[in-house]
Amino acid sequence: MEFLCYHRDRPDSLPLRDELTEEHWSYMDRYAKEMIARGPTLADDGDTPTGSVHILDLPDPAAARAFAFDEPNYQAGAYRDVLLRRWRNTLGRTMWDFPGGRSGGNRYLVLGLGSGQAADLDVPPGRDGLIAYGPLLSDDGGTWLGTAALVRSPDPAAARGVLTAGRYADVEVHNWQFGGRPS
């Protein structure tokens, strides 16, 4: 089962995150084989972290909750909240398989929070900039709750355009970058 986990930073938590960097990396190293995509969301300055995205393939919702809530930054109070949802990998690949590579261009996390009838269940045509894409689902996979995408795009408005306008209660667009332990 695939899950999207988005930890959103608490204001002014950067010193705490910095203090826990190695604990965070060591924790994430334990999940390296399960990772589909990962990386920080960033403020408009392109440098200050605002959150942390992890998309993983885990056995069940209990394992996903353990991943999300045992994370060292979460345990220490660096995050203000956590979005944890089942997710379906409609591209069938990891971010490391993205033909566009790790760098070049602007990258975004696009979260469409659902309301009503399901939308955007299939990969949109002509979307070469999609790094990861899929529906957000309830724990049992039976209810559509939205759509999440990682996308390379010229700007936030174009990134938002991967989702059908008017079909979501809210759409969030966050600056995002490829994650992983620095070499």
C-alpha positions as CSV (number, residue, x, y, z in Angstrom):
1,M,0.0,0.0,0.0
2,E,1.3,3.4,-0.9
3,F,1.0,6.4,1.4
4,L,1.7,10.1,1.3
5,C,2.9,11.7,4.5
6,Y,3.3,15.5,4.7
7,H,4.8,16.8,7.9
8,R,4.2,20.6,8.1
9,D,6.7,22.6,10.1
10,R,5.8,24.6,13.2
11,P,6.8,28.2,13.0
12,D,10.3,28.9,14.1
13,S,11.2,25.1,14.3
14,L,14.3,25.4,12.1
15,P,16.8,25.3,15.0
16,L,15.1,22.2,16.4
17,R,15.2,20.6,12.9
18,D,18.8,21.5,12.5
19,E,19.6,19.9,15.9
20,L,17.8,16.6,14.8
21,T,19.3,16.4,11.3
22,E,21.3,13.2,11.8
23,E,18.4,11.5,13.8
24,H,16.1,12.4,10.9
25,W,18.4,11.0,8.3
26,S,19.1,7.8,10.3
27,Y,15.3,7.3,10.7
28,M,14.7,7.8,6.9
29,D,17.6,5.5,6.0
30,R,15.5,2.6,7.6
31,Y,12.8,3.3,5.0
32,A,15.1,3.7,1.9
33,K,13.7,0.7,0.1
34,E,10.1,1.8,0.7
35,M,10.5,5.3,-0.6
36,I,8.7,6.4,-3.8
37,A,9.5,10.1,-3.3
38,R,10.7,12.4,-0.6
39,G,11.9,16.0,0.0
40,P,11.3,19.2,1.8
41,T,8.8,21.9,1.0
42,L,10.4,25.4,1.1
43,A,9.4,29.0,1.8
44,D,9.4,31.5,-1.1
45,D,13.1,32.2,-0.4
46,G,13.7,28.7,-1.7
47,D,15.9,27.9,1.2
48,T,13.8,27.7,4.5
49,P,12.1,24.4,5.1
50,T,8.3,24.5,5.7
51,G,7.7,20.8,5.7
52,S,8.7,17.3,4.7
53,V,7.1,15.1,2.1
54,H,7.5,11.3,2.0
55,I,5.7,8.9,-0.3
56,L,6.2,5.3,0.7
57,D,5.1,1.7,0.0
58,L,4.2,0.2,3.4
59,P,2.3,-2.9,4.5
60,D,-0.8,-1.2,6.0
61,P,-2.2,2.0,7.6
62,A,-0.7,1.0,11.0
63,A,2.8,0.9,9.5
64,A,2.2,4.3,7.9
65,R,1.0,5.9,11.2
66,A,4.1,4.4,12.9
67,F,6.3,5.9,10.2
68,A,4.7,9.4,10.5
69,F,4.4,9.6,14.2
70,D,7.7,8.0,15.3
71,E,9.7,10.4,13.1
72,P,12.2,12.2,15.3
73,N,11.2,15.7,14.3
74,Y,7.5,14.9,15.0
75,Q,8.4,13.4,18.4
76,A,10.4,16.5,19.3
77,G,7.6,18.9,18.3
78,A,9.1,20.4,15.1
79,Y,5.9,19.8,13.1
80,R,2.6,21.5,13.6
81,D,0.6,18.8,11.8
82,V,0.7,15.7,9.6
83,L,-1.3,14.9,6.5
84,L,-1.2,11.1,6.1
85,R,-3.3,9.5,3.3
86,R,-3.3,6.4,1.2
87,W,-2.0,7.3,-2.2
88,R,-1.9,5.4,-5.5
89,N,1.2,5.7,-7.7
90,T,-0.4,6.2,-11.1
91,L,3.0,6.8,-12.7
92,G,4.3,3.4,-11.5
93,R,7.8,4.8,-10.7
94,T,9.8,6.5,-8.1
95,M,11.1,10.1,-8.2
96,W,14.6,8.7,-9.0
97,D,13.1,7.3,-12.3
98,F,11.8,10.8,-13.3
99,P,13.3,11.4,-16.8
100,G,13.9,15.1,-15.9
101,G,16.4,14.2,-13.2
102,R,17.1,15.7,-9.8
103,S,17.8,19.3,-10.8
104,G,16.7,21.9,-13.3
105,G,13.5,23.9,-13.2
106,N,11.1,24.7,-10.4
107,R,9.5,21.8,-8.5
108,Y,6.3,21.9,-6.5
109,L,4.1,19.8,-4.3
110,V,0.5,20.2,-5.4
111,L,-2.2,19.0,-3.0
112,G,-5.8,19.1,-4.1
113,L,-8.1,18.5,-1.1
114,G,-11.2,16.7,-2.4
115,S,-14.8,17.6,-2.0
116,G,-17.5,15.6,-3.7
117,Q,-17.1,13.4,-6.8
118,A,-13.6,12.1,-7.5
119,A,-11.5,14.0,-10.0
120,D,-8.1,13.5,-11.7
121,L,-7.9,9.8,-11.0
122,D,-5.8,9.2,-14.2
123,V,-2.5,10.7,-15.2
124,P,-3.2,13.9,-17.2
125,P,-2.1,13.7,-20.8
126,G,1.0,15.6,-21.9
127,R,2.4,16.0,-18.4
128,D,6.1,15.4,-18.9
129,G,6.8,17.4,-15.8
130,L,5.1,14.9,-13.4
131,I,7.5,13.5,-10.9
132,A,4.8,11.7,-8.8
133,Y,1.0,11.7,-9.2
134,G,-1.9,10.0,-7.7
135,P,-5.2,10.1,-5.8
136,L,-5.3,10.6,-2.0
137,L,-7.6,7.9,-0.5
138,S,-9.1,6.9,2.8
139,D,-7.3,4.2,4.8
140,D,-9.4,1.4,3.2
141,G,-8.8,2.9,-0.3
142,G,-12.5,3.2,-0.9
143,T,-13.0,7.0,-0.7
144,W,-11.3,9.6,-2.8
145,L,-10.0,12.5,-0.6
146,G,-8.0,14.4,-3.2
147,T,-5.0,14.3,-5.5
148,A,-1.3,14.9,-4.9
149,A,1.4,15.6,-7.4
150,L,5.1,16.4,-7.4
151,V,5.7,18.4,-10.6
152,R,8.4,20.3,-12.4
153,S,6.7,23.5,-13.7
154,P,7.6,27.0,-14.7
155,D,5.7,28.6,-11.8
156,P,3.1,27.8,-9.1
157,A,0.1,28.7,-11.3
158,A,1.2,26.2,-14.0
159,A,1.9,23.6,-11.3
160,R,-1.7,24.1,-10.0
161,G,-2.9,23.5,-13.6
162,V,-2.2,19.7,-13.3
163,L,-5.4,19.5,-11.3
164,T,-8.9,20.2,-12.8
165,A,-10.0,23.7,-11.8
166,G,-13.1,23.9,-9.7
167,R,-13.1,20.2,-8.5
168,Y,-11.4,20.7,-5.2
169,A,-12.3,22.3,-1.8
170,D,-8.8,23.7,-1.7
171,V,-5.6,23.4,-3.7
172,E,-2.2,24.0,-2.0
173,V,1.0,24.6,-4.0
174,H,4.3,24.4,-2.2
175,N,7.9,24.8,-3.4
176,W,9.5,21.4,-3.2
177,Q,12.9,19.8,-3.9
178,F,14.2,16.3,-4.4
179,G,15.2,14.9,-1.0
180,G,17.5,12.3,0.4
181,R,20.6,12.3,2.5
182,P,23.2,14.7,1.1
183,S,26.2,13.0,-0.5
